[in-house]
Amino acid sequence: MESTIRTKILAGAGMVCISTTVGILYKASQAASGGFKYSTTGAICMAEFVKLAMSAGFHIFDKSHGQSLQVTKAISNAVEQLSFYSFRHIYFLAILYMINNQLSFYIYTMVDPGTVFLFKAASTMIVAAVQCTFAGKKFTWEQWKAMMLQACGMITVQYDPCKGAGVYSPFAYGCLCLSTAITAISAARNEFLVKNFQITLNVQNAVLYSGGVIFNLLAFLLLPNPNSKNANIGFFEGYDFLAIGVVCSNALIGIVITAVYKYADAVVKCIASDITAVLLIILSSFFFGLRSSLTMWCGVFTVTFAVHLYIDASSKASAKPEASSGQSSQTPVKTELASVMGRDAREERKEATEAVDEEAENLVRKE
């Protein structure tokens, strides 16, 4: 029990460290003149290549196959799992991730990292709207109430009563909403892949990251740099300690989130995201120009509290179908058992009555 709790704490702490590092590096690695000193498409391309190498290595040395696979055998095993249809879906997901990654870089040029992470925590309503529209998913009234409270908390954080407007421009909030919508669509596509294709996680990730390498490289070669005033930055140009940290943190964040889901649960991820948002709000207040106030911190508390209300409502909603299915599965068993027991009892009484009658007839004959 203690080792399980310790594992969850370590997984959550790792996510907090990596996520906080990502938020700080995205903001700190920008050039003083605006934008980034390096090619953001090149940075993500290198990060995707690192993740591709790790996923391929995990597949080659996967012990679930009985023994470590050789390279040629691992490739043939992966080819057997894949089809053109699955490739198309995975590569479409890679395109969505490529667009969202570049949009995230652009958002960091306008917004502080604390606001970015807090907006992600409070954007459940946007995710729910996308899932209702494209996936037909239904939510309980308790979940909708929690989502509305999240939205109210986010408005409280971002509203400046002195200006009578938001802290940032409407365009910045529009980009945040667009990024959240792309994330929600990506999550729905990922869920579709997991449920409809018999592909191991390592193979799926390897294909996804190969698409990330290809599409980010094409974006670097064919498009001007989207996040810098210098449109002709070289692939390896402008890299210092901070830029290298951006590449490494992007390569590690996916593995950390996978570890959280494997060794912990969604609640740990939720708590880790809340801690990350609060830490980045504090750091943004000191280093990135975010004005701190009592109203803002009340809004932060409202958002984090509403996130946990949503988690509780979701767990209750998922528990109800399981309980009802458990009862429905037990009812016919009980009915069948009762009928069998009743039939056995009737047969026993009938046999006993026949035995008594036969014994009485024998006594009559003897007399």
Secondary structure, 3 states (H helix, E strand, C coil): CHHHHHHHHHHHHHHHHHHHHHHHHHHHCECCCCEECCCHHHHHHHHHHHHHHHHHHHHHCCHHHCCCCCHHHHHHHHHHHCCHHHHHHHHHHHHHHHHHHHHHHHHHCCCCHHHHHHHHHHCHHHHHHHHHHHCCCCCCHHHHHHHHHHHHHHHHHHEECCCCEECCCHHHHHHHHHHHHHHHHHHHHHHHHHHHCCCCHHHHHHHHHHHHHHHHHHHHHHCCCCCECCCCCCCCCCCCHHHHHHHHHHHHHHHHHHHHHHHCCHHHHHHHHHHHHHHHHHHHHHHCCCCCCHHHHHHHHHHHHHHHHHHHHHHHHHHHHHHHHHHHHHHHHHHHHHHHHHHHHHHHHHHHHHHHHHHHHHHHHHC
